[in-house]
């Protein structure tokens, strides 16, 4: 969050360093995808969608959780954010 808020800088070359150590890295532009979905506040839901996909968890279960866990006026944006995260590569 400090990076998203502009209070910190993402470490230079961190993705490459992780890959050098044979760590699977899937960069996700959570803020960009959240904005595309309609709300910067949905960045965490973008990351949830990405995590669900890569952990092999049933997508539909989490879609229902999103619907019941966010304020009603934000359901649409959060579902889009979840989907964008799920589809991120």
C-alpha positions as CSV (number, residue, x, y, z in Angstrom):
1,X,0.0,0.0,0.0
2,X,2.8,2.5,0.6
3,X,3.8,2.2,-3.0
4,X,0.3,2.6,-4.3
5,X,-0.1,5.7,-2.0
6,X,3.1,7.2,-3.3
7,X,4.8,7.0,0.1
8,X,7.4,4.4,-1.0
9,X,9.1,3.3,-4.1
10,X,8.9,-0.3,-5.4
11,X,12.4,-1.8,-5.2
12,X,14.3,-1.7,-8.5
13,X,14.8,-5.1,-10.0
14,X,12.9,-7.0,-7.4
15,X,11.0,-9.1,-9.9
16,X,14.2,-10.2,-11.7
17,X,15.9,-11.0,-8.4
18,X,13.0,-13.2,-7.3
19,X,13.0,-15.0,-10.7
20,X,16.8,-15.5,-10.4
21,X,16.0,-17.5,-7.2
22,X,13.5,-19.7,-9.1
23,X,10.5,-18.1,-7.4
24,X,7.4,-18.0,-9.5
25,X,6.5,-14.3,-10.0
26,X,3.3,-13.1,-11.5
27,X,3.3,-9.3,-11.6
28,X,-0.2,-7.9,-11.3
29,X,-0.9,-4.2,-11.8
30,X,-3.5,-4.2,-9.0
31,X,-4.0,-0.5,-8.9
32,X,-4.3,-0.2,-12.7
33,X,-6.8,-3.1,-12.9
34,X,-8.7,-1.7,-9.9
35,X,-9.0,1.7,-11.7
36,X,-10.2,-0.1,-14.8
37,X,-12.8,-1.9,-12.7
38,X,-14.0,1.4,-11.4
39,X,-12.4,2.0,-8.0
40,X,-8.8,2.3,-6.8
41,X,-10.1,0.8,-3.5
42,X,-10.6,-2.5,-5.2
43,X,-6.8,-3.2,-5.6
44,X,-7.0,-5.8,-2.8
45,X,-9.8,-7.6,-4.6
46,X,-7.7,-7.7,-7.8
47,X,-5.0,-9.4,-5.8
48,X,-7.6,-11.8,-4.2
49,X,-8.6,-12.8,-7.8
50,X,-5.0,-13.4,-8.8
51,X,-4.4,-15.5,-5.6
52,X,-7.5,-17.6,-6.1
53,X,-6.5,-18.5,-9.6
54,X,-2.9,-19.4,-8.8
55,X,-3.9,-21.3,-5.7
56,X,-6.4,-23.4,-7.6
57,X,-9.4,-22.4,-5.5
58,X,-12.9,-22.5,-6.9
59,X,-13.5,-19.1,-8.5
60,X,-17.3,-19.1,-8.1
61,X,-17.1,-19.5,-4.3
62,X,-15.0,-16.3,-4.0
63,X,-17.3,-14.4,-6.4
64,X,-20.1,-15.1,-3.9
65,X,-17.9,-14.0,-1.0
66,X,-17.1,-10.8,-2.7
67,X,-20.8,-10.1,-3.3
68,X,-21.6,-10.5,0.3
69,X,-18.5,-8.9,1.8
70,X,-18.5,-5.5,0.1
71,X,-20.9,-2.5,0.4
72,X,-23.8,-3.0,-2.1
73,X,-22.9,0.0,-4.2
74,X,-19.4,-1.4,-4.8
75,X,-20.4,-5.0,-5.8
76,X,-20.1,-4.4,-9.5
77,X,-16.7,-2.7,-9.3
78,X,-15.4,-5.4,-6.9
79,X,-16.6,-8.3,-9.1
80,X,-14.9,-6.7,-12.1
81,X,-11.7,-6.2,-10.0
82,X,-11.9,-9.9,-8.9
83,X,-12.3,-11.0,-12.5
84,X,-9.4,-8.8,-13.7
85,X,-7.2,-10.2,-11.0
86,X,-8.2,-13.8,-11.8
87,X,-7.4,-13.3,-15.5
88,X,-4.1,-11.5,-14.9
89,X,-1.0,-13.2,-16.3
